[in-house]
Amino acid sequence: MNHFWQSSLLLINLIAFALYGIDKAKARMHAWRIPEWLLLTCGLLAPAGSVLGMLVFHHKVRKSYFYLAIFAGFILWAIAAYVLLKL
């Protein structure tokens, strides 16, 4: 069961990282963009992949609410880990 959670966490972080890269590429081509609400949701659910995507692709780094969403995501995962380890 533990392997399932690790694989799931890795997968959602890879997806978040990829979404930031795709959105940056689309922004350069002036093409259809990924909605900000989806990128912010990625920040909550996959903060590690989101922050790496922001730094590697230098995308959305000027928008403070993305940092807040990522910080909230790290807090959320810390609380979840604490609760799961207590059980």
PyMOL commands that set and color helices and strands:
alter all, ss='L'
color gray80, all
select helices_A, chain A and resi 2-28+36-45+47-57+64-86
alter helices_A, ss='H'
color red, helices_A
deselect
rebuild
show_as cartoon
